[in-house]
Amino acid sequence: MTVALVSALSCAAVYTALVILTLSRRPFTRESGIVAGACTLTVGWMLSAAFKDVVGGAPVAVLETAQTLAWISFLAYLLFPTLSNRPNMKFRLAMLGTPFVAGVAVLVADVIPAQQLAAHGLTEAQIIGREVLAIMGLLLVENLYRNTAAKQHWNIVPLCIALGGLFAYQLFLYSDALLFGWISDVFAAARPVVDCLIAPFLALTLFRNRGWQLDLRVSQRVVLHSLTLIASGVLLVAIVTVATLLRDSGGEWGRVVQVTTLFGSLLVLATVISSGSAKARLKYLVSRNFFALRYDYRVEWMNFIDVLSVREEGEDLKRRVVQAIANVVDSPGGALWLKDAAGDVGQFVPVTLYNTRVALGTAEPADSAFIQGFRGGRWIQEFHQGKSYAALGDCWLAVPLVVQERVLGFITLNRPRAPVALNWESFELLRALARQAASYVAEQRLGQQLHDSRRFQEYAKRFAFVAHDIKNLAAQLQMIVVNAKRHGDNPDFRADAFLTIENSVSRMNDLLQQLRANQVAEADGIPSIDAVAVIRRVLAARNDDRAPIRMAMECGTALVRIDQDRLSSALTHLLDNAIEASPPDGTIAVTAQSRDGKLVIDIADEGAGMDIEFIHSQLFRPFRSTKSNGYGIGAYQTRDLVRAAGGELEVVSAPGAGTTMRVILPLAKEGAVSTAA
């Protein structure tokens, strides 16, 4: 017994068992019947191949084509629900009619040359027909996998592997035969073994699909891929056919011309497939002729969101908005125009360009006829070839961006890669996506305005702090002017006055430095200072004899992270307030001690004190002052300076019991405190 005979009989036995398994499964469905029929034809094909010398070559060829057509029918039957619900009649004829027409043609070709089959094998027409059927089968397998919901891939993956392998081997076998002019005995003898290998996958498919209830759907992307593969397969078959003719008629150079033609044709095919213009034309052809609705809204919306959300380095949102809208109509570029002023005044200017050019200084007045053409954002303006609006350059479409019934701006798009006839569906989709894009742009502009407002607010707060400190410096300079009339001839007074003026000028320069727009406080960059030394300097600088100051330092040094001038300013303000609140015979007590890793500075007076309502509702409110010449910013500024250093300002007071202002600052590190000498 030959290898071919053994493999054919073994394959026939395997598929006989598969037929018995299929018929015994319950419930018995139409799908099971088609599978049983295809397996039965496979058994007949293998038996006729095993006894080819007895039955002749015609039954082998006919049964081979019949079993291939049966598997194609099975795939088409599974896909039929999706093809009958969504696309129109043209699509159903293209997807289901083509394989059957090709199958009938191959069957006819198998029957006509029946007298030549036994002696000469298959003709080139029959080989090409079998390649076409293999391509059709692969396309249906791909569509079945793509159209099945992800949760049901478990049901159909074995079937796709089995039939995909069956058609792929068939395509390989006959492509080799067409290329070299004969069917390889090795590849032909291995085919029954290949069919045996896929039988377990078919059995697994039967076990996983008792009722064959598959959730299938079809999308325009799948149809586009399918048509691309069909065209590519047909072109490849044509290429191989031409190459074979060139080989047979080319004499000595035949094979060289054949290989060169094949390679050059593949380069042409790759160029066409990768062409953006070709893809655009094919996409337009599919959506216009095969589907009732031109767009797959789920896909379009997801693509739109992906473009807006996936941010590449250095790419602004405005550019992504233009790109997302342009992709809907295959436009290669465009520009985003936004109004540069609020209300009905101002003009629209280009703020982002995407693969396009606009003349420098171009602007469109908000009250122009072009802007009125949007009709409040309800209309999209289309300009035909040679009739573009001159101010916008080579503009094909102008899509308004509407937020709360107000035209925020518009997007101009260049002409697409392939001619596109827009209809109501195109305009509705563009309007919907443009509204969402407008919300993104408006949100970004509001965010920028909020950021600028916060910077202005921060600058205003710094200015208020500076104004309060300038008031203190002005008071010091005023004291020099008043005392100069009485002590101007005293050398010690003059020296002290010049030192005070020098310190005031230095302090004013520091305050002006704080008003810089890019001034940012960085706590990590502030070096540690000795707070006790700062307290001593502030107290030593006091030459006011209105109230004596009693100092009690429980630590010799205390390192904290705060700007030295800011700590000095906060302590000076608290000390001035304590002096002003104290009676003529009162005493100010200043203490510093370490508690739980924090430095606690108390400044206590013997004044009238404050009730709890005033402390919580009035004391720290900015621009509220009980002094006739006050700015109402001192207490607020002091607390803000202490909090910026990670500390806190506490108030301990009661009516008639005086007030203690307690500054609590975290120590810079372990060992930052030393005991007083």
C-alpha positions as CSV (number, residue, x, y, z in Angstrom):
1,M,0.0,0.0,0.0
2,T,1.3,3.4,-0.9
3,V,1.6,6.4,1.4
4,A,-1.1,8.3,-0.5
5,L,-3.6,5.4,-0.2
6,V,-3.0,5.0,3.6
7,S,-3.3,8.7,4.3
8,A,-6.5,9.0,2.2
9,L,-8.2,6.0,3.9
10,S,-7.1,7.3,7.3
11,C,-8.6,10.7,6.6
12,A,-11.9,9.0,5.3
13,A,-12.1,7.1,8.6
14,V,-11.5,10.2,10.7
15,Y,-14.2,12.2,8.9
16,T,-16.6,9.2,9.1
17,A,-16.3,9.3,12.8
18,L,-16.8,13.1,12.7
19,V,-20.1,12.5,10.7
20,I,-21.3,10.0,13.3
21,L,-20.5,12.5,16.1
22,T,-22.3,15.3,14.4
23,L,-25.4,13.3,13.7
24,S,-25.5,12.1,17.3
25,R,-25.3,15.5,18.9
26,R,-28.5,17.0,20.3
27,P,-30.1,19.3,19.5
28,F,-29.6,18.7,15.8
29,T,-29.5,22.1,14.0
30,R,-29.1,23.3,10.5
31,E,-25.5,24.1,11.2
32,S,-24.9,20.6,12.4
33,G,-26.5,19.3,9.1
34,I,-24.2,21.4,7.0
35,V,-21.2,20.2,8.9
36,A,-22.3,16.6,8.5
37,G,-22.8,17.2,4.8
38,A,-19.3,18.8,4.4
39,C,-17.7,15.9,6.3
40,T,-19.6,13.4,4.2
41,L,-18.3,15.0,1.0
42,T,-14.8,14.9,2.5
43,V,-15.2,11.2,3.1
44,G,-16.3,10.7,-0.5
45,W,-13.5,12.8,-1.8
46,M,-10.9,10.8,0.2
47,L,-12.3,7.4,-0.9
48,S,-12.4,8.5,-4.6
49,A,-8.8,9.7,-4.2
50,A,-7.8,6.4,-2.7
51,F,-9.3,4.5,-5.6
52,K,-8.6,7.0,-8.3
53,D,-7.4,4.3,-10.7
54,V,-10.9,2.6,-10.5
55,V,-13.3,5.6,-10.5
56,G,-11.2,8.0,-12.6
57,G,-10.1,11.6,-12.0
58,A,-13.4,13.4,-12.6
59,P,-15.1,12.3,-9.3
60,V,-12.0,13.3,-7.3
61,A,-12.0,16.8,-8.7
62,V,-15.7,17.3,-8.4
63,L,-15.9,16.0,-4.8
64,E,-12.9,18.1,-3.8
65,T,-14.7,21.3,-5.1
66,A,-18.0,20.2,-3.6
67,Q,-16.5,19.7,-0.1
68,T,-14.7,23.1,-0.4
69,L,-18.0,24.7,-1.4
70,A,-19.8,23.0,1.5
71,W,-17.4,24.5,4.0
72,I,-17.8,27.9,2.4
73,S,-21.6,27.5,2.6
74,F,-21.3,26.7,6.3
75,L,-19.3,29.9,6.9
76,A,-21.7,32.0,4.8
77,Y,-24.7,30.5,6.7
78,L,-23.1,31.5,10.1
79,L,-22.5,35.1,8.7
80,F,-25.9,35.4,7.0
81,P,-27.7,37.0,10.1
82,T,-25.3,40.0,10.2
83,L,-25.3,40.4,6.4
84,S,-29.1,40.4,6.2
85,N,-29.7,42.8,9.0
86,R,-27.4,45.7,8.3
87,P,-26.0,46.1,4.8
88,N,-28.1,46.4,1.7
89,M,-28.7,43.9,-1.1
90,K,-25.5,44.9,-3.0
91,F,-23.4,43.8,0.0
92,R,-25.2,40.5,0.4
93,L,-24.7,39.7,-3.3
94,A,-21.0,40.6,-3.1
95,M,-20.3,38.6,0.1
96,L,-22.5,35.5,-0.5
97,G,-23.0,35.4,-4.2
98,T,-19.4,35.6,-5.3
99,P,-18.2,32.4,-3.6
100,F,-21.1,30.4,-5.0
101,V,-20.6,31.7,-8.5
102,A,-16.9,30.9,-8.3
103,G,-17.7,27.4,-6.9
104,V,-20.2,26.6,-9.7
105,A,-17.6,27.8,-12.3
106,V,-15.0,25.5,-10.8
107,L,-17.5,22.5,-10.8
108,V,-18.2,23.2,-14.5
109,A,-14.5,23.3,-15.2
110,D,-14.1,20.0,-13.3
111,V,-16.8,18.3,-15.4
112,I,-16.0,19.6,-18.9
113,P,-12.4,18.2,-19.2
114,A,-13.4,14.9,-17.6
115,Q,-11.7,12.8,-20.2
116,Q,-8.4,14.5,-19.7
117,L,-8.3,14.4,-15.9
118,A,-7.0,10.8,-15.4
119,A,-4.1,11.3,-17.7
120,H,-3.1,15.0,-17.4
121,G,-4.3,16.1,-13.9
122,L,-5.9,19.5,-13.4
123,T,-5.9,22.3,-16.0
124,E,-4.7,25.8,-15.2
125,A,-8.3,27.1,-15.1
126,Q,-9.2,24.5,-12.5
127,I,-6.1,25.4,-10.4
128,I,-7.0,29.1,-10.6
129,G,-10.6,28.3,-9.6
130,R,-9.4,26.4,-6.6
131,E,-7.2,29.3,-5.5
132,V,-10.1,31.7,-5.8
133,L,-12.2,29.4,-3.6
134,A,-9.4,29.2,-1.0
135,I,-9.2,33.0,-1.0
136,M,-13.0,33.3,-0.5
137,G,-12.9,30.8,2.3
138,L,-10.1,32.7,4.1
139,L,-12.1,35.9,3.8
140,L,-15.2,34.3,5.3
141,V,-13.1,32.9,8.2
142,E,-11.7,36.4,8.9
143,N,-15.2,37.9,8.7
144,L,-16.5,35.3,11.1
145,Y,-13.8,36.0,13.6
146,R,-14.0,39.8,13.3
147,N,-17.8,39.9,13.5
148,T,-18.2,37.7,16.5
149,A,-18.4,39.4,19.9
150,A,-15.2,39.1,21.9
151,K,-16.9,37.2,24.7
152,Q,-17.8,34.4,22.2
153,H,-14.4,34.0,20.5
154,W,-14.0,30.9,22.7
155,N,-16.8,29.3,20.7
156,I,-15.5,30.0,17.2
157,V,-11.7,30.0,17.5
158,P,-11.3,26.2,16.9
159,L,-13.5,26.5,13.8
160,C,-11.5,29.5,12.5
161,I,-8.2,27.6,13.1
162,A,-9.6,24.5,11.4
163,L,-11.1,26.0,8.3
164,G,-8.4,28.7,8.1
165,G,-5.8,26.0,8.0
166,L,-7.8,24.1,5.4
167,F,-8.1,27.0,3.0
168,A,-4.5,28.3,3.7
169,Y,-3.0,24.9,2.7
170,Q,-5.2,24.7,-0.4
171,L,-4.1,28.2,-1.4
172,F,-0.4,27.2,-0.8
173,L,-0.8,23.9,-2.7
174,Y,-2.3,25.4,-5.9
175,S,-0.2,28.5,-5.9
176,D,2.8,26.3,-6.0
177,A,1.2,24.3,-8.8
178,L,0.4,27.4,-10.8
179,L,3.9,28.8,-10.3
180,F,5.9,25.6,-11.3
181,G,3.4,24.1,-13.7
182,W,2.6,20.9,-11.9
183,I,1.1,19.7,-8.6
184,S,3.7,18.6,-6.2
185,D,3.3,14.9,-5.3
186,V,4.6,15.5,-1.8
187,F,2.2,18.4,-1.1
188,A,-0.7,16.5,-2.6
189,A,0.1,13.3,-0.5
190,A,0.3,15.4,2.6
191,R,-3.1,17.0,2.1
192,P,-5.2,14.1,3.7
193,V,-2.9,14.3,6.7
194,V,-3.5,18.0,7.0
195,D,-7.2,17.4,6.9
196,C,-6.8,14.8,9.7
197,L,-5.0,17.4,11.8
198,I,-7.9,19.9,11.6
199,A,-10.5,17.3,12.5
200,P,-10.0,17.6,16.3
201,F,-10.6,21.3,16.0
202,L,-13.9,20.7,14.2
203,A,-14.9,18.2,16.9
204,L,-14.0,20.8,19.6
205,T,-16.2,23.3,17.7
206,L,-19.2,20.9,17.9
207,F,-18.8,20.4,21.6
208,R,-18.6,24.2,22.2
209,N,-21.6,25.1,20.1
210,R,-24.6,23.0,20.8
211,G,-27.2,25.5,19.7
212,W,-25.0,27.7,17.5
213,Q,-26.3,30.9,19.0
214,L,-23.5,33.4,18.0
215,D,-23.6,37.1,18.7
216,L,-22.4,38.4,15.3
217,R,-22.0,41.9,14.0
218,V,-20.5,43.5,11.0
219,S,-18.7,46.8,10.6
220,Q,-17.6,49.0,7.8
221,R,-13.9,48.4,8.8
222,V,-14.4,44.6,8.3
223,V,-16.0,45.1,4.9
224,L,-13.2,47.4,3.9
225,H,-10.6,44.8,4.9
226,S,-12.5,42.1,3.2
227,L,-12.7,43.9,-0.1
228,T,-9.0,44.8,0.2
229,L,-8.1,41.2,0.6
230,I,-10.5,40.1,-2.2
231,A,-8.9,42.6,-4.6
232,S,-5.4,41.6,-3.4
233,G,-6.2,37.9,-3.9
234,V,-7.7,38.3,-7.3
235,L,-4.7,40.5,-8.3
236,L,-2.2,37.9,-7.0
237,V,-4.0,35.1,-9.0
238,A,-3.9,37.3,-12.1
239,I,-0.2,38.0,-11.5
240,V,0.6,34.3,-11.1
241,T,-1.3,33.5,-14.3
242,V,0.5,36.1,-16.3
243,A,3.8,35.0,-14.9
244,T,3.1,31.4,-15.9
245,L,2.3,32.5,-19.4
246,L,5.5,34.5,-19.6
247,R,7.4,31.5,-18.4
248,D,5.9,29.1,-21.0
249,S,6.4,31.5,-23.9
250,G,9.6,33.2,-22.9
251,G,12.1,30.6,-23.9
252,E,15.5,30.9,-22.2
253,W,14.5,34.1,-20.4
254,G,11.1,32.8,-19.4
255,R,11.8,32.1,-15.7
256,V,13.8,35.3,-15.3
257,V,10.9,37.3,-16.7
258,Q,8.5,35.3,-14.5
259,V,10.3,36.1,-11.3
260,T,10.9,39.7,-12.2
261,T,7.2,40.1,-13.1
262,L,6.1,38.6,-9.8
263,F,8.4,40.8,-7.7
264,G,7.5,44.0,-9.6
265,S,3.8,43.2,-9.3
266,L,4.1,42.7,-5.6
267,L,5.8,46.1,-5.3
268,V,2.9,47.7,-7.2
269,L,0.4,45.9,-5.0
270,A,2.2,47.1,-1.8
271,T,2.2,50.7,-3.1
272,V,-1.5,50.6,-3.9
273,I,-2.4,49.1,-0.5
274,S,-0.4,51.7,1.4
275,S,-1.7,54.6,-0.6
276,G,-3.9,57.0,1.5
277,S,-5.7,58.1,-1.6
278,A,-6.6,54.5,-2.6
279,K,-7.8,53.7,0.9
280,A,-9.9,56.9,1.0
281,R,-11.5,56.0,-2.4
282,L,-12.2,52.4,-1.3
283,K,-13.7,53.5,2.0
284,Y,-16.0,55.9,0.3
285,L,-17.0,53.2,-2.2
286,V,-17.9,50.8,0.6
287,S,-19.8,53.2,2.7
288,R,-21.8,54.6,-0.2
289,N,-22.7,51.3,-2.0
290,F,-22.8,48.6,0.7
291,F,-24.3,50.3,3.8
292,A,-27.5,52.1,4.4
293,L,-25.6,54.4,6.8
294,R,-22.3,55.8,5.5
295,Y,-20.5,55.9,8.9
296,D,-19.9,53.4,11.7
297,Y,-20.7,55.8,14.5
298,R,-19.1,53.7,17.2
299,V,-15.9,53.4,15.3
300,E,-15.9,57.1,14.3
301,W,-16.5,58.2,17.9
302,M,-13.9,56.0,19.4
303,N,-11.3,57.2,16.8
304,F,-12.3,60.8,17.6
305,I,-11.8,60.2,21.3
306,D,-8.5,58.4,20.8
307,V,-7.0,61.3,18.8
308,L,-8.1,63.8,21.4
309,S,-6.9,61.8,24.4
310,V,-3.6,60.4,23.1
311,R,-1.2,63.2,23.5
312,E,2.1,63.1,21.8
313,E,5.1,65.0,23.1
314,G,4.8,68.8,22.4
315,E,1.4,68.4,20.7
316,D,-1.3,70.9,21.8
317,L,-5.0,70.0,22.3
318,K,-6.0,72.5,19.6
319,R,-3.9,70.6,17.0
320,R,-5.5,67.3,18.0
321,V,-9.0,68.8,17.6
322,V,-8.2,69.8,14.0
323,Q,-6.8,66.4,13.3
324,A,-9.7,64.5,14.8
325,I,-12.3,66.5,12.8
326,A,-10.2,66.2,9.6
327,N,-10.0,62.4,9.9
328,V,-13.8,62.0,9.6
329,V,-13.7,63.3,6.0
330,D,-10.2,62.1,5.2
331,S,-8.9,65.7,5.0
332,P,-5.1,66.0,5.0
333,G,-5.0,69.2,7.0
334,G,-6.8,72.3,8.4
335,A,-6.7,75.2,10.8
336,L,-8.4,76.2,14.0
337,W,-9.8,79.7,14.3
338,L,-10.8,81.2,17.7
339,K,-12.2,84.6,18.7
340,D,-9.7,86.9,20.4
341,A,-12.3,88.8,22.4
342,A,-15.5,88.1,24.2
343,G,-19.0,89.1,23.1
344,D,-19.9,90.2,19.6
345,V,-16.8,92.3,19.1
346,G,-13.3,91.1,18.1
347,Q,-12.2,88.8,15.3
348,F,-11.4,85.2,14.6
349,V,-7.7,84.4,14.2
350,P,-5.9,81.1,13.3
351,V,-4.4,79.7,16.5
352,T,-3.3,76.3,15.2
353,L,-2.3,75.0,11.8
354,Y,-2.3,71.3,10.8
355,N,-0.6,70.4,7.5
356,T,-1.8,73.7,6.0
357,R,-0.8,77.3,5.5
358,V,-2.6,80.6,6.2
359,A,-1.4,84.0,5.2
360,L,0.4,86.0,8.0
361,G,-1.9,88.4,9.7
362,T,-5.1,86.8,8.4
363,A,-8.2,87.5,10.6
364,E,-12.0,87.3,10.1
365,P,-14.2,89.9,11.7
366,A,-16.9,88.5,14.0
367,D,-19.6,90.4,12.1
368,S,-18.5,89.4,8.6
369,A,-20.8,87.7,6.1
370,F,-18.8,84.5,6.4
371,I,-19.4,84.2,10.2
372,Q,-23.0,84.9,9.7
373,G,-23.1,82.0,7.2
374,F,-22.7,79.6,10.1
375,R,-26.3,80.7,11.2
376,G,-25.4,80.6,14.9
377,G,-23.5,77.3,14.5
378,R,-26.2,75.3,12.9
379,W,-24.7,75.2,9.4
380,I,-21.4,73.9,8.0
381,Q,-20.1,75.8,5.0
382,E,-18.8,73.8,2.0
383,F,-16.8,75.5,-0.8
384,H,-16.6,73.8,-4.2
385,Q,-13.5,73.6,-6.3
386,G,-12.3,77.0,-7.4
387,K,-14.8,78.9,-5.2
388,S,-13.0,79.0,-1.8
389,Y,-13.3,81.9,0.5
390,A,-10.2,84.0,-0.3
391,A,-9.4,85.0,3.3
392,L,-9.2,81.3,4.4
393,G,-6.9,80.0,1.7
394,D,-7.6,76.7,0.0
395,C,-10.6,75.9,2.2
396,W,-13.1,73.1,1.5
397,L,-15.1,72.9,4.7
398,A,-15.7,75.4,7.5
399,V,-17.1,73.6,10.6
400,P,-18.3,75.8,13.5
401,L,-17.4,75.2,17.1
402,V,-20.4,76.0,19.3
403,V,-20.6,76.2,23.1
404,Q,-23.9,77.2,24.7
405,E,-25.3,78.5,21.4
406,R,-22.3,80.7,20.9
407,V,-19.8,80.3,18.1
408,L,-16.5,79.9,19.9
409,G,-14.5,79.4,16.7
410,F,-14.4,77.3,13.6
411,I,-12.2,74.7,11.8
412,T,-11.3,75.0,8.2
413,L,-10.4,71.8,6.3
414,N,-8.4,71.2,3.2
415,R,-9.8,69.2,0.3
416,P,-9.7,65.4,0.9
417,R,-7.3,62.9,-0.7
418,A,-10.2,61.5,-2.8
419,P,-13.3,63.2,-4.0
420,V,-16.0,62.9,-1.4
421,A,-19.7,63.8,-1.8
422,L,-21.1,64.9,1.5
423,N,-24.7,64.2,2.5
424,W,-26.9,65.0,5.5
425,E,-25.3,62.2,7.5
426,S,-21.8,63.6,7.0
427,F,-22.9,67.1,8.2
428,E,-24.7,65.6,11.2
429,L,-21.7,63.7,12.3
430,L,-19.4,66.7,11.8
431,R,-21.8,68.9,13.8
432,A,-21.9,66.4,16.7
433,L,-18.1,65.9,16.8
434,A,-17.5,69.6,16.5
435,R,-19.7,70.3,19.5
436,Q,-17.7,67.9,21.6
437,A,-14.5,69.3,20.3
438,A,-15.7,72.8,21.2
439,S,-16.3,71.7,24.8
440,Y,-12.7,70.5,25.0
441,V,-11.4,73.8,23.6
442,A,-13.7,75.9,25.8
443,E,-12.6,73.9,28.9
444,Q,-8.9,74.4,28.0
445,R,-9.5,78.2,27.6
446,L,-11.4,78.4,30.9
447,G,-8.6,76.5,32.6
448,Q,-6.0,78.9,31.2
449,Q,-8.1,81.8,32.4
450,L,-8.4,80.3,35.8
451,H,-4.7,79.8,36.0
452,D,-4.1,83.4,35.0
453,S,-6.6,84.5,37.6
454,R,-4.9,82.6,40.3
455,R,-1.6,84.1,39.3
456,F,-3.2,87.6,39.5
457,Q,-4.7,86.7,42.9
458,E,-1.3,85.5,44.2
459,Y,0.3,88.7,42.9
460,A,-2.3,90.8,44.5
461,K,-1.7,89.0,47.8
462,R,2.0,89.6,47.6
463,F,1.4,93.2,46.8
464,A,-0.9,93.6,49.8
465,F,1.9,92.1,52.0
466,V,4.4,94.4,50.5
467,A,2.2,97.4,51.1
468,H,1.8,96.5,54.8
469,D,5.6,96.2,55.2
470,I,6.1,99.5,53.4
471,K,3.8,101.1,55.9
472,N,6.1,99.9,58.7
473,L,9.2,101.2,56.9
474,A,7.4,104.6,56.3
475,A,6.7,104.8,60.1
476,Q,10.4,104.2,60.8
477,L,11.5,106.9,58.3
478,Q,8.9,109.3,59.7
479,M,10.4,108.9,63.2
480,I,13.8,109.8,61.8
481,V,12.3,113.0,60.2
482,V,10.6,114.0,63.5
483,N,13.6,113.4,65.7
484,A,16.0,115.0,63.2
485,K,14.7,118.5,64.2
486,R,15.7,117.9,67.8
487,H,18.8,115.6,67.5
488,G,20.1,116.5,64.1
489,D,23.4,117.8,65.5
490,N,24.0,114.6,67.5
491,P,26.6,112.5,65.7
492,D,25.2,109.3,67.3
493,F,21.7,110.2,66.0
494,R,23.0,110.8,62.5
495,A,24.9,107.5,62.5
496,D,21.8,105.7,63.7
497,A,19.6,107.5,61.1
498,F,21.9,106.6,58.2
499,L,21.9,102.9,59.4
500,T,18.1,102.9,59.6
501,I,17.8,104.5,56.1
502,E,20.2,101.9,54.7
503,N,18.3,99.1,56.2
504,S,15.0,100.5,54.9
505,V,16.3,100.8,51.4
506,S,17.6,97.2,51.5
507,R,14.2,96.1,52.8
508,M,12.3,98.0,50.1
509,N,14.5,96.3,47.4
510,D,13.7,92.9,48.9
511,L,10.0,93.7,48.9
512,L,10.1,94.8,45.2
513,Q,11.9,91.5,44.5
514,Q,8.9,89.6,46.0
515,L,6.6,91.3,43.4
516,R,8.3,89.6,40.5
517,A,5.8,87.7,38.4
518,N,7.9,84.5,38.4
519,Q,8.8,84.6,42.0
520,V,8.0,81.1,43.5
521,A,8.7,80.1,47.1
522,E,10.5,76.8,47.3
523,A,10.5,75.6,50.9
524,D,13.1,72.9,50.1
525,G,15.5,75.5,48.9
526,I,15.4,77.7,52.0
527,P,18.4,77.2,54.3
528,S,17.9,76.7,58.1
529,I,18.2,79.7,60.3
530,D,18.5,80.2,64.0
531,A,15.1,81.6,65.0
532,V,16.4,82.6,68.5
533,A,19.0,84.8,67.0
534,V,16.3,86.5,64.8
535,I,14.1,87.0,67.9
536,R,17.0,88.7,69.7
537,R,17.7,91.0,66.8
538,V,14.1,92.0,66.5
539,L,13.9,92.8,70.2
540,A,17.2,94.7,70.2
541,A,16.0,96.9,67.4
542,R,13.1,98.1,69.4
543,N,13.7,101.6,70.7
544,D,10.1,102.1,71.8
545,D,9.7,102.9,75.5
546,R,5.9,102.6,75.6
547,A,6.0,99.1,77.1
548,P,8.9,97.2,78.6
549,I,9.7,93.8,77.1
550,R,10.6,90.8,79.2
551,M,12.4,88.0,77.3
552,A,12.7,84.4,78.5
553,M,14.6,82.0,76.2
554,E,14.6,78.3,77.2
555,C,16.8,77.4,74.3
556,G,20.1,78.9,73.1
557,T,19.5,78.1,69.4
558,A,16.6,76.7,67.3
559,L,17.1,75.9,63.6
560,V,13.9,76.3,61.5
561,R,13.3,76.5,57.7
562,I,11.9,79.9,57.0
563,D,13.1,83.0,55.2
564,Q,14.9,85.2,57.7
565,D,13.2,88.5,56.6
566,R,9.7,86.8,56.7
567,L,10.2,85.6,60.2
568,S,11.5,89.0,61.2
569,S,8.5,90.7,59.6
570,A,6.0,88.4,61.3
571,L,7.6,88.9,64.7
572,T,7.8,92.7,64.3
573,H,4.1,92.9,63.4
574,L,3.1,90.7,66.4
575,L,5.3,92.8,68.7
576,D,4.0,96.1,67.4
577,N,0.4,94.9,67.9
578,A,1.3,93.8,71.5
579,I,2.8,97.1,72.3
580,E,-0.2,99.1,70.9
581,A,-2.6,96.8,72.9
582,S,-0.8,97.1,76.2
583,P,-1.7,99.8,78.8
584,P,1.0,102.4,79.7
585,D,2.2,100.4,82.6
586,G,1.9,97.0,80.9
587,T,4.7,94.5,80.1
588,I,5.3,92.5,77.0
589,A,6.5,88.9,77.6
590,V,8.4,87.1,74.8
591,T,9.3,83.4,75.3
592,A,10.8,80.7,73.2
593,Q,10.8,76.9,74.0
594,S,11.0,73.6,72.3
595,R,8.0,71.2,72.3
596,D,7.7,67.8,70.5
597,G,10.1,68.8,67.7
598,K,8.6,72.3,67.3
599,L,9.7,75.8,68.3
600,V,7.0,77.7,70.2
601,I,7.3,81.5,70.3
602,D,4.8,83.3,72.6
603,I,4.3,87.1,72.5
604,A,2.0,88.0,75.3
605,D,0.5,91.4,76.2
606,E,-1.6,92.7,79.1
607,G,-4.2,94.4,76.9
608,A,-8.0,94.2,76.9
609,G,-8.0,90.9,75.1
610,M,-10.4,89.5,72.4
611,D,-13.5,87.3,72.6
612,I,-13.7,84.0,70.7
613,E,-16.1,85.4,68.1
614,F,-13.8,88.2,67.1
615,I,-10.8,85.8,66.9
616,H,-12.6,83.4,64.5
617,S,-14.6,85.8,62.4
618,Q,-12.7,89.1,62.3
619,L,-9.1,88.8,63.3
620,F,-7.7,87.1,60.2
621,R,-10.0,88.5,57.6
622,P,-8.0,90.5,55.1
623,F,-8.7,94.3,54.7
624,R,-10.6,94.5,58.0
625,S,-8.8,96.7,60.6
626,T,-9.7,98.3,64.0
627,K,-7.0,100.9,63.5
628,S,-7.8,104.2,61.7
629,N,-4.5,104.0,59.7
630,G,-4.4,100.2,59.3
631,Y,-4.5,98.2,56.2
632,G,-6.2,95.1,57.7
633,I,-3.6,92.8,56.3
634,G,-1.1,92.4,59.1
635,A,-2.6,89.4,61.0
636,Y,-3.6,87.7,57.7
637,Q,-0.1,88.2,56.3
638,T,1.6,86.9,59.5
639,R,-0.4,83.7,59.6
640,D,0.2,83.1,55.9
641,L,4.0,83.5,56.3
642,V,4.0,81.1,59.2
643,R,1.8,78.5,57.4
644,A,4.0,78.8,54.3
645,A,6.9,77.5,56.5
646,G,4.8,74.5,57.7
647,G,3.9,76.2,61.0
648,E,0.8,77.6,62.6
649,L,-0.3,80.9,64.4
650,E,-2.5,80.3,67.4
651,V,-4.3,83.0,69.5
652,V,-4.9,82.6,73.2
653,S,-7.0,85.4,74.5
654,A,-10.1,86.4,76.5
655,P,-11.7,89.7,77.3
656,G,-9.8,91.4,80.2
657,A,-7.1,88.7,80.3
658,G,-4.7,90.0,77.6
659,T,-3.6,88.2,74.4
660,T,-0.9,85.7,73.6
661,M,0.1,85.2,69.9
662,R,1.8,81.8,69.6
663,V,4.0,81.1,66.6
664,I,4.7,77.3,66.2
665,L,7.4,76.3,63.7
666,P,8.7,72.8,62.9
667,L,12.4,72.4,63.8
668,A,14.6,71.7,60.8
669,K,16.2,68.5,62.0
670,E,17.1,66.5,65.1
671,G,19.5,68.3,67.3
672,A,18.3,71.7,66.0
673,V,17.8,73.0,69.5
674,S,20.4,73.8,72.2
675,T,19.7,74.7,75.7
676,A,20.2,78.3,76.8
677,A,23.6,79.2,78.3
